[in-house]
Every structure is written in structure tokens, then in C-alpha cells.
Amino acid sequence: MNAPVTAAKLYDCRDAFAETLEALAAANDKVVAVCNDSVGSSKLGGFKSKFPERLVNVGIAEQNMVGVGAGLANGGQLPFVCGASCFLTGRALEQIKADLAYSNANVKLIGISSGMAYGELGPTHHSIEDFAWTRVLPNLPVIAPCDRIETAAAVKWAADYAGPCFLRLSRVGVPDLLPEGHVFELGRANLLREGSDLTLIANGTLTHRIVKAADILLSRGIKARVLNMATVRPIDEAAIIAAAKETGAILTAEEHSIFGGLGSAIAEVVVDHSPVPMKRLGVPGVFAHTGSAEWLLDEFGMAPTAIADAAQALIKRK
């Protein structure tokens, strides 16, 4: 369990990814990067400067990109395949299924600018289905770090993990929540707040919002447990079951559709093991419209105050 660190400064998790990848490449000449004309958005400029012969840019051809990554892995390289999450997971889903998951190829998928991070580019660029598309595939861990510290730790973990995995990163700034030196553990949630009245669970860009919601609830006399659940698959069943039994209600929040994502994964565990009232916050089964990511999150009821209000209403159902 990890105590939270309060910090006002916001960080782009892509920077932590890029810095960690460059450090890994300096220590291991098998590390290569593959991208889809996304050197800039994937923050691979430094990698390109330091290791130009180890960057493969396939152009706007995501299916080829995943296939190239699989081939490099089969040849003994350690490929990090980077691209906008909406296109990486949507356009190349069949290759992810057959070439990576089914073949257990040692490829690391890095979905950049996930959720609604592309904001003003609108529904074609929002990536609010990627949890649903990827978490059903065997052999494919699905991870959404909550801050730069967890991002760096998850990238290091991915490099050591023998098999494919999907890391979902945003470009929206988030504060530090976990302590420096945090070690990522697959399938292990992080307890950020103790509480007994209900549990709030999120990952990625929503974790810091539920921490703020918990503070608002505390000012109202409600003690909320807060879990950062970066791993969507394999999910931390023990933490979910304990939350259900010990707090009696669970609210989830995610930068994703409420269908098939983190909330759905948690509900599957709850209904099987310890049914309690739940509320799933996210995009309510629509094509998210155009607007900044922060505005869209607020619009879909995930401002900290709105989360706190939803939590209070949920408690009444206990």
C-alpha cells in the first residue's frame, strides 16, 4: 500500500514514458521503438536522436505497426509499439489479438493520448473503448497508470515482463499521487485513502479526481476508501471483494465508456463474490463530443464535486 503525495504541479505522463524508455534503451540494445508517424505525439524525439537506428516509423499504418512489432519480437528485439490509443487498439485490434496475444509475442503496446485527451479533434480521436477491446484478450495485461511515477514504474515492469501488454497513457496533466521509487505490481491496487463508508475506484486521469472527491466527502463527514486500480486486467479481485465487504458500496470513475471498461470489470467481481450497490461514472454509451478533455470529464459528471455528490447518493442505497 502506498501513501499519497500531495502536489499541485501537473505532469504529462508521456514525458515519464519517454525518459524511462530512453534509459532502458541505453542499458539494453535490444530495446526498439515502433511508431505510426507519431514521433512527436509519442514523445520519441529524444529516442530518435539517441538511437536513430532503433526507431521504426511505419507511417500511418497501425496494422503494419503491430505486425512489425511482432516480427521484431520474434527476432529477439524488445519492441515498444507507440501510437494514438484510438488507432492502435481500434484499427489494429485483429493484429493485437492474433500476432501478439494469441502468439504471446513480447511486444509492449503504448497507447498514447487515450481517453478524451485529443479533445478538440472530437469523436474520431477519442479513445473511450480501448479497455473494452483489449481486456477481453488472453495474455494481454491492460494498465492505465495514474501519474508520472506509476507510468515510469509500469514501463520498467513492462520491459521485464515476458509477453505482450498494453499501457494506456494520457497527455492530460496529472499531479503526483504515488511516492518516488514506487514499484509497479501487476494486478495490485494502491490504497490512497482509508475509509469505511464506501469505496471510490479509478485509474489514469480519474484517480486524482476521486482523491479530491474523497476530501470533499470527508468535509461532509463521509469517510471514503480510495483505490487506484491501474491494472484493468488482471484485476485486483481481493481489493474489490474487501472493499465490497468492508465499505458496502463502490463507485467507479473512468475516462472510458461505462460499458466494458474498469467499472464493468469491477462489477463482474462484485456480482460474483459480494454484491453491493455500485455506481459507474464514465462516458454513458455515447460518442463523446468535441471539447477539452477536462471539460468533457466535467460534462460527463466526473468533476470532483459531482463525484462526491454521486457517492452520497450511492450511500443511500446501502
C-alpha positions as CSV (number, residue, x, y, z in Angstrom):
1,M,0.0,0.0,0.0
2,N,1.2,3.5,-0.8
3,A,0.6,6.8,0.9
4,P,-0.3,9.6,-1.5
5,V,1.9,12.6,-2.1
6,T,0.2,16.0,-2.3
7,A,1.4,18.0,-5.3
8,A,0.0,20.9,-7.2
9,K,2.2,20.6,-10.2
10,L,0.8,18.7,-13.2
11,Y,2.8,16.3,-15.3
12,D,2.4,14.8,-18.8
13,C,2.8,11.0,-18.3
14,R,4.2,10.8,-21.8
15,D,7.4,12.5,-20.6
16,A,7.9,9.9,-17.9
17,F,7.4,7.2,-20.6
18,A,9.9,8.7,-22.9
19,E,12.5,9.3,-20.3
20,T,12.2,5.7,-19.0
21,L,12.3,4.2,-22.5
22,E,15.5,6.1,-23.3
23,A,17.1,4.9,-20.1
24,L,16.0,1.3,-20.9
25,A,17.4,1.6,-24.4
26,A,20.8,2.9,-23.1
27,A,21.1,-0.1,-20.9
28,N,19.7,-2.7,-23.4
29,D,20.5,-2.6,-27.1
30,K,17.5,-4.8,-27.8
31,V,15.0,-2.1,-26.9
32,V,13.5,-0.6,-30.1
33,A,10.6,1.8,-30.7
34,V,8.0,1.4,-33.4
35,C,5.5,4.2,-34.3
36,N,2.9,5.3,-36.8
37,D,4.2,8.8,-37.8
38,S,3.8,9.8,-34.2
39,V,7.4,10.6,-33.1
40,G,6.2,13.9,-31.7
41,S,3.0,12.9,-30.0
42,S,4.6,9.7,-28.6
43,K,7.5,11.9,-27.3
44,L,10.1,9.8,-29.2
45,G,12.2,12.8,-30.3
46,G,14.9,12.1,-27.8
47,F,14.9,8.4,-28.5
48,K,15.2,9.2,-32.2
49,S,18.2,11.5,-31.6
50,K,20.0,9.0,-29.3
51,F,19.1,5.7,-31.1
52,P,18.1,6.6,-34.7
53,E,18.8,3.1,-36.0
54,R,16.4,1.7,-33.3
55,L,13.3,3.7,-34.3
56,V,11.0,2.2,-36.9
57,N,8.4,4.7,-38.3
58,V,5.9,2.8,-40.4
59,G,3.8,5.8,-41.2
60,I,0.0,5.9,-40.7
61,A,-0.4,2.1,-40.9
62,E,-1.3,0.8,-37.5
63,Q,-1.9,-2.8,-38.6
64,N,1.6,-2.9,-40.1
65,M,3.0,-1.3,-37.0
66,V,1.8,-4.1,-34.7
67,G,2.9,-6.7,-37.2
68,V,6.3,-5.1,-37.4
69,G,6.5,-5.2,-33.6
70,A,5.6,-8.9,-33.6
71,G,8.3,-9.6,-36.1
72,L,10.9,-7.7,-34.2
73,A,10.0,-9.6,-31.0
74,N,10.2,-12.9,-32.9
75,G,13.7,-11.8,-33.9
76,G,14.8,-11.2,-30.3
77,Q,14.3,-7.5,-30.0
78,L,12.2,-5.7,-27.3
79,P,9.8,-3.5,-29.2
80,F,7.7,-0.7,-27.7
81,V,4.9,0.0,-30.2
82,C,3.6,3.5,-29.8
83,G,0.6,5.3,-31.3
84,A,-2.6,7.1,-30.5
85,S,-4.6,4.7,-28.5
86,C,-7.8,5.1,-30.5
87,F,-6.0,3.9,-33.7
88,L,-3.5,1.5,-32.1
89,T,-6.3,-0.5,-30.4
90,G,-9.1,0.0,-32.9
91,R,-7.5,-0.2,-36.3
92,A,-5.0,-2.9,-35.3
93,L,-7.2,-5.0,-33.0
94,E,-7.0,-8.1,-35.1
95,Q,-3.2,-7.9,-35.2
96,I,-3.1,-7.4,-31.4
97,K,-5.3,-10.5,-31.0
98,A,-3.6,-12.8,-33.4
99,D,0.0,-11.6,-33.7
100,L,0.5,-10.6,-30.0
101,A,-2.0,-12.1,-27.6
102,Y,-2.5,-15.5,-29.3
103,S,1.2,-15.7,-30.2
104,N,2.3,-14.4,-26.8
105,A,4.7,-12.1,-28.6
106,N,6.9,-10.0,-26.3
107,V,5.6,-6.6,-27.6
108,K,4.8,-3.6,-25.4
109,L,1.8,-1.6,-26.7
110,I,1.8,2.1,-25.6
111,G,-1.5,3.8,-26.3
112,I,-0.8,7.5,-26.3
113,S,-3.4,10.3,-25.7
114,S,-6.0,7.9,-24.5
115,G,-9.5,8.7,-23.3
116,M,-10.6,12.1,-24.4
117,A,-7.1,13.6,-24.4
118,Y,-7.4,14.7,-28.1
119,G,-10.4,16.8,-27.0
120,E,-11.0,19.2,-29.8
121,L,-10.3,16.6,-32.5
122,G,-13.6,15.0,-31.5
123,P,-15.2,11.6,-31.6
124,T,-12.9,10.0,-34.2
125,H,-9.9,10.6,-32.0
126,H,-11.4,9.9,-28.6
127,S,-10.3,6.5,-27.2
128,I,-13.1,5.6,-24.9
129,E,-13.4,1.9,-26.0
130,D,-9.9,0.7,-25.6
131,F,-10.3,-1.0,-22.2
132,A,-13.3,-3.0,-23.6
133,W,-11.4,-4.0,-26.7
134,T,-8.2,-5.1,-25.0
135,R,-9.2,-6.6,-21.7
136,V,-11.1,-9.5,-23.2
137,L,-7.9,-10.8,-24.9
138,P,-6.0,-13.6,-23.1
139,N,-2.3,-13.0,-22.4
140,L,-2.6,-9.2,-22.5
141,P,-2.3,-7.2,-19.3
142,V,-4.1,-3.9,-19.5
143,I,-2.7,-1.0,-17.5
144,A,-3.6,2.7,-17.0
145,P,-1.1,4.5,-14.7
146,C,-2.4,7.3,-12.5
147,D,0.7,9.6,-12.6
148,R,4.2,10.0,-13.9
149,I,5.7,7.9,-11.1
150,E,3.4,5.0,-11.8
151,T,4.0,5.4,-15.6
152,A,7.8,5.1,-15.2
153,A,7.3,2.1,-12.9
154,A,4.9,0.4,-15.3
155,V,7.3,0.9,-18.2
156,K,10.1,-0.6,-16.3
157,W,7.9,-3.5,-15.3
158,A,6.8,-4.0,-19.0
159,A,10.4,-4.2,-20.1
160,D,11.0,-7.1,-17.7
161,Y,7.7,-8.8,-18.4
162,A,7.9,-11.8,-20.8
163,G,4.9,-11.3,-23.0
164,P,2.6,-8.6,-24.6
165,C,1.0,-5.9,-22.6
166,F,-1.0,-2.6,-23.1
167,L,-0.1,0.6,-21.3
168,R,-2.7,3.3,-21.7
169,L,-1.3,6.8,-21.3
170,S,-2.9,10.2,-21.4
171,R,-1.4,13.6,-22.4
172,V,-3.6,15.4,-19.9
173,G,-1.5,16.7,-16.9
174,V,-2.0,15.0,-13.6
175,P,-0.4,15.5,-10.2
176,D,1.9,13.0,-8.4
177,L,-0.1,10.6,-6.2
178,L,2.4,7.8,-5.5
179,P,5.7,8.2,-3.8
180,E,9.0,8.4,-5.7
181,G,10.5,4.9,-6.0
182,H,7.1,3.3,-6.3
183,V,7.4,-0.3,-7.7
184,F,4.6,-1.3,-10.0
185,E,2.9,-4.7,-9.2
186,L,0.6,-6.2,-11.9
187,G,-2.9,-6.8,-10.6
188,R,-2.3,-4.9,-7.4
189,A,-4.4,-1.8,-6.4
190,N,-2.9,1.0,-4.4
191,L,-4.8,2.2,-1.3
192,L,-4.7,6.1,-1.3
193,R,-7.2,6.8,1.4
194,E,-8.7,4.7,4.2
195,G,-12.4,4.7,4.7
196,S,-15.4,2.6,5.7
197,D,-18.5,4.4,4.3
198,L,-17.9,3.5,0.6
199,T,-15.1,2.9,-1.8
200,L,-14.0,5.1,-4.8
201,I,-12.0,3.3,-7.5
202,A,-10.4,4.8,-10.6
203,N,-7.2,4.8,-12.7
204,G,-5.4,7.0,-15.1
205,T,-6.6,10.7,-15.2
206,L,-9.5,10.0,-12.9
207,T,-7.5,8.9,-9.8
208,H,-6.6,12.4,-8.7
209,R,-10.2,13.5,-9.2
210,I,-11.5,10.7,-6.9
211,V,-8.9,11.7,-4.3
212,K,-10.3,15.3,-4.4
213,A,-13.8,13.8,-4.2
214,A,-12.8,11.9,-1.1
215,D,-11.6,15.1,0.5
216,I,-14.9,16.8,-0.2
217,L,-16.8,13.8,1.2
218,L,-14.6,13.9,4.4
219,S,-15.7,17.6,4.8
220,R,-19.2,16.2,4.8
221,G,-18.5,13.6,7.4
222,I,-18.2,10.7,5.0
223,K,-15.0,8.5,5.0
224,A,-14.4,7.1,1.6
225,R,-11.8,4.5,0.8
226,V,-9.8,5.4,-2.4
227,L,-8.2,2.8,-4.6
228,N,-6.0,3.4,-7.6
229,M,-6.6,0.4,-9.8
230,A,-4.1,0.8,-12.7
231,T,-4.4,-2.8,-13.8
232,V,-7.7,-3.5,-15.5
233,R,-6.6,-7.0,-16.4
234,P,-5.7,-9.0,-14.3
235,I,-7.8,-7.0,-11.9
236,D,-7.2,-7.0,-8.1
237,E,-10.1,-9.2,-7.0
238,A,-9.0,-9.3,-3.4
239,A,-9.1,-5.5,-3.1
240,I,-12.5,-5.3,-4.7
241,I,-14.0,-8.0,-2.6
242,A,-12.6,-6.4,0.6
243,A,-14.0,-3.0,-0.5
244,A,-17.4,-4.5,-1.0
245,K,-17.5,-6.4,2.3
246,E,-15.9,-3.6,4.4
247,T,-17.5,-0.5,2.9
248,G,-20.7,-1.8,1.4
249,A,-20.8,0.4,-1.7
250,I,-18.4,1.0,-4.7
251,L,-18.3,4.0,-7.1
252,T,-16.0,3.8,-10.1
253,A,-14.9,6.6,-12.4
254,E,-13.1,6.3,-15.7
255,E,-12.2,8.2,-18.9
256,H,-13.9,5.5,-20.9
257,S,-17.3,4.3,-21.8
258,I,-19.2,2.8,-18.8
259,F,-19.7,-0.3,-21.0
260,G,-16.8,-2.8,-20.9
261,G,-14.3,-0.7,-19.0
262,L,-13.0,-0.5,-15.5
263,G,-16.4,-0.2,-13.9
264,S,-17.6,-3.2,-15.8
265,A,-14.6,-5.3,-14.8
266,I,-15.1,-4.4,-11.1
267,A,-18.9,-5.1,-11.3
268,E,-18.1,-8.6,-12.7
269,V,-16.1,-9.3,-9.5
270,V,-18.7,-7.7,-7.2
271,V,-21.7,-9.7,-8.7
272,D,-19.7,-13.0,-8.4
273,H,-18.4,-12.6,-4.9
274,S,-20.0,-9.8,-2.8
275,P,-23.0,-8.0,-4.4
276,V,-23.3,-4.4,-3.1
277,P,-24.7,-1.2,-4.6
278,M,-22.5,0.3,-7.3
279,K,-22.3,3.4,-9.4
280,R,-20.3,3.6,-12.6
281,L,-19.2,7.0,-13.8
282,G,-17.8,7.5,-17.3
283,V,-19.0,8.2,-20.8
284,P,-22.6,7.0,-20.9
285,G,-22.7,4.9,-24.0
286,V,-22.4,7.8,-26.5
287,F,-19.8,9.2,-28.9
288,A,-18.1,11.8,-26.7
289,H,-18.4,15.2,-28.3
290,T,-15.8,17.8,-29.1
291,G,-14.2,19.8,-26.3
292,S,-11.2,19.9,-24.0
293,A,-10.6,16.7,-22.0
294,E,-11.1,18.4,-18.7
295,W,-14.3,20.0,-19.8
296,L,-15.6,16.7,-21.2
297,L,-14.8,14.9,-17.9
298,D,-16.8,17.6,-16.0
299,E,-19.6,17.4,-18.6
300,F,-19.9,13.6,-18.0
301,G,-20.3,14.1,-14.2
302,M,-16.7,13.5,-13.2
303,A,-15.8,16.8,-11.6
304,P,-14.7,16.1,-8.0
305,T,-17.8,17.7,-6.5
306,A,-20.1,15.7,-8.9
307,I,-18.3,12.5,-7.9
308,A,-18.8,13.3,-4.3
309,D,-22.5,14.0,-4.9
310,A,-22.9,10.7,-6.7
311,A,-21.1,8.9,-3.9
312,Q,-23.5,10.4,-1.3
313,A,-26.5,9.3,-3.4
314,L,-25.0,5.8,-3.6
315,I,-24.6,5.5,0.1
316,K,-28.3,6.0,0.5
317,R,-28.8,2.7,-1.5
318,K,-26.8,0.6,1.1
